[in-house]
Amino acid sequence: MSIRLSVLDQSPIPAGGTPADALTATLDLARTVDRLGYHRYWVAEHHGSPSFAGTAPEVLVATLLAHTHRLRVGSGGVLLPRYAPAKPAEVFRVLAALYPDRVDLGIGRAGGPADRFPQQVAELLGHLGDPAQDFPGYVPPPVWLLGAGTRSAALAAELGTHFAFAHFFNPGLGVGALGTFRAGPAGADRTRAALAVRTIVADTEADASELGSAYLLWRSRKDLGFDEPFPDRARTRAHRWTGAERERAGHNARALLTGTPERVRAGLDELADRHGVDELVVNTFTHDPADRERSYRLLAEVYGTVEAAGTPLRGAA
């Protein structure tokens, strides 16, 4: 089975850094993975958090489209309950007209009351429509519902959208959720489903384990109410873990795949096969942007993607 590799970037803010540093790292990473042959690049929406800098995905999407050449670029995702559905529809209509066949509109349910979410998604789809009178030749961007359970999957099946399951939020429900999506007519097309996974790849198991520990410290403390910038290696080594932090780390480790390229590829291939998907949307957290870029580069190499110039990467068949 051929796997398409994509990126979900939440623009993490490193300890000792600034939101501007995080956004610059996002732009740099998008340029890199564009050359490495990744399929799409999604940016997230978060508000009021010292952990994440991406508060306006539509601005980031426009910027990344202007600075990349091959990538599909989109939101992962716009928090639709925060907005009148016409607004994100109008924004992404314009983006799709300016960058044909390169724009994705990913939608999330967080950020407000969820009871009207199905109606809001239906309204958004209606606003995307086919406004040929405004944009001759315009093709609406594909809409992806992003979820970690069966409700979003069922809604995507009902409305005929694409569906991406957030394995890193709820690893035990992915098979069932994707099965629910496939029960609808659109789900028969494997290109309309994806699995979002959290990985850290490094040259050695020891390095990957250290980077993974930093992620688990950050994630576990966030779960316990300490929303902080992402810790560096030194702080992680010096930290005295509480019992509650260790308990949360054990839970969160179930959805984190770390190791050398060969080990991570084996794990990702197994996940893709078990969930019946051809596309993996990879999410990687590190304090140093160089470690994050290295992780995506090693993953591209072990999967044999091709540089934009056409030269196979090391390990390509």
N, C-alpha and C positions, 0 to 999 in steps of 0.2 A: 504494500500500500504506500502510495506517495503522500508525504505529509507536507502541507503548507505551513510555514512558520510565520507568525505575526507577533506584534508587540502590543501589550497594554502598559502604558506609562502613567503613573499617578503623580509624577513630578515630586518625589519625596524631598523634603528639606533636610539637609545634613546638619547635625549638631555643629555649631560654630559657623554655619553658613547662613545664607539669607534666601528668601523666596526667589530673588533674582538669580541667585546661583542655581537654584533648582530648575528654573525655566530655561536658563542657558544650557544646562545639562540635557534637558529634554530636546532642545533644538539640535545640539551636537549629536545626541544619540540617534535622532531621526535621520540625520544626514548619513551616519555610519551604516545603519541597518538598510537604508535605501541602496547603498553600494553593495551590501552583503546579500541582497536578494530576498529579504523578507517581503511578505505579501502585503500586509497592511499595518498601520500604526494608529492605535487608538489612545486618546488622552481622556483622563477622568475629570469629574467635577466634584470638588469638595469645598466646604465653606466653614470658616471659623475654626480651622485646625492648624496648630503649629507644625503638623507633620507633612502637610501637602500644600503645594503652591498653585495647583491648577483650579482656580475658581471660575474660569471662563473658557470652557473647551472650544467654543466657537471661534474665539480669538486665536487660540493655539492652533486649531485646525487650519485656519486661513494662513497663518504664518508658516506652518510646516509644509503646506502645499506649495507655497512660494519658494521654499528652500530645498525641495526634493524633486525627483524626476519620475520615478517609477512607482513608488508606494501608493497604495490606497491609504487615505488618511480620514479619520473620523473620530467620533465621540464615543467614549466608553465609560459612562454615557452622560448625555444630558438628563438632568433630574427633572423629568416632565412635570411632576406635581407642583413645582415652583413657578410654572409659567403658564400663560395662555397658550394653547397648542399652536395657534397661528404663528407665534413668534419664532420658535425653533424651525418650523416648517419654512417660513420665509427666509431665514438665515441660510438654511441648507439648500434651499432652491437656488439662491444666488451663488453659493459655493459650487453646486453641481453644474450650473451654467458656465461658470468661469473655468472649472476643471472637470471636463466631461469624463465620466467613468473612472474617477479617482476618489470620490467622496462617499463616506458611509455615515448614516445617522443612527447612532446607538442611543437607546432610551433606557433609563433606569427609573425605578419606582420610588426611591427614597426622596426625602426632602419635603414631604407634606402629606396630607391625608391620602391614603391609598384607595379609598372606596370609589373614587371617580376615575381611577387610572385607566380602566378599560375604555371608558367613554372618551377620555382625553387622547388615548392612542388612536382611536377611531377618528376623532376630529383631526388629529395631526395628519393621518393618512389622507383624509379628504382635502386638506389644505395643500398637501404636496401635489396631488392630482396630476394634471397634464396641462400646465398653463402655456400652451404653445403661442398664445397671443402675446405673452410677455417675453418668452425666451424661445424663439424659433429653434427647433432641433433639440430642445431641452429633454432630458431623460431624468425622471425623479431618482434621487439617491436611494439605494436599498436601505430599508429600516430594519435594524436589529433590536430585538428586545433582549435585555441582559437580566439574568435572574439566577437565583440559587435554590429554586424550588419548582414545584409542579405548576403553581398558579400562572407564573409568567410563561412557562412552556405551553400550557393549555391556551393562554391568550394568543401567543404567537401562532399556534396551530389554527386557532379560530379565525384570526385576522389575515393569515397568510404572510406574515413577516418572516424574517430570519430570526434565529435564536442562538444566543451564546450562553452556555452554562458556566457559572463561576465556581469551578471545582475548589478553589482555594477558600471559599466561604463555607461550603457544605459538601465535602467530598463523598459522603455516603449517599447523596440523593441524585447524583448525576445521571446514572443509568436510567433511573425511573423518570427523571425529568425529560431527558432526551427521547425516551420511549414515548412519553406523552406528546411531545412535539411531533414525532414521526407519525403519530396516529392521524394527523391532519394531512390534507392533500399536499401542502408545501413541503412537509417533512420528508417526503420520498426523495427529494433532491438533496444529496449529501452536502453540496456546496452551501446550503442554507443553514447549516448548523456548525458550531465551533465549541471548543472546550477551552476555557481560560484557566491556566495553570500557573503555579508559582514555583520558580526554579532559581537555583544559583549554581553556576558552572564555574569551575576553576581548574587550574593545571594539575593540582594535587588534591587528594581527599582531605588532607589536613587544612589546606587553604579554604576549601569549600566548607568544611565544618566550622572554621572560625567565622567566615562570613555568614553562615547560617545561624550561628549563635547570636550574632548581632541582630539579625532579623527577629529571631525568637524572643530576645530580650525586649526589643521595641514593641513587637506585637503583643506580648504577654502583659507588659505594663499598660499598653493602650487598652487592652481588655479590662484591666483593673482600674481604669479611670485616669491614668497618667498619660495624657496625650502630649507627646514630646517630639522634637526633631530626632532624626535617625542617629543612633549612637555610632561612634567610631570603634575601631578594634581595641584601642587602649582602654576606653571606658568599659567595654564589654568584658575584657579580661579582669579588670579591677572590681567589677560589680559583685556584690554579695547577694546572691539570689535568695529571695524569701520562699517559703513553702508554697505560697499561692502563685508566685511567678513560675516556679518549677512545674506546678500542676498545669498551668495554662500553656507553658512551653511544650509539655508533653502532648497536650491536646492539639496545639497548632502545628506541631511537627508532622502530624498525619497528612497535612496538605502542602508540605514543602518538600521538594525534590532537590537534593544537593549532591554534588560529587564531580568526578571527572566527566569529560564529554561522553565517553563511551557508556559510563554508568547512567548518566542522566538520559541519554538517548534510549537506552533499554527501558528505563522507567516510563518515558514519554510514549514510546511505541506501544507499550502495554496499555497505558491509559487510553490512547487513541483507539486501539483495537477493542478494548472493553466497552468503550462508549460509542463506538461506531462512527467516529468523526475522521475527516481528512485534514482538519485545520486545528492547530494549537495556537492559542493566543497567550504568549509567554509574558509573565510579569516577574520582574527581578528587582529586588531592593538591595542596595549596598550604600554605605556612607560615601565612599569614593566613587565618583562617576567613572573613573578608569576601570575599577573592578566590575562595574555594571556593563560597560562597553565590552570588556574582555569576556564576560559571561556570554553575551549575545554573539560575539565573534566566534568563540569556541563552539557554540551550539550550531551556528551556521556552517562551520567547517565540518563538523562530524556528520551533518546532514547533507553535505555536498552541494550547497547552494553556490551560485556563481556571481562573481563580481560584475558590476555594470559593464566593465571593459571587455568582459567575455572570458577572462582568465579563471579557470577553476581554482577554488581555494584548496589548501592542503587537505587531503582526505577525500576530495571529490572523486567520484567514479569516472 
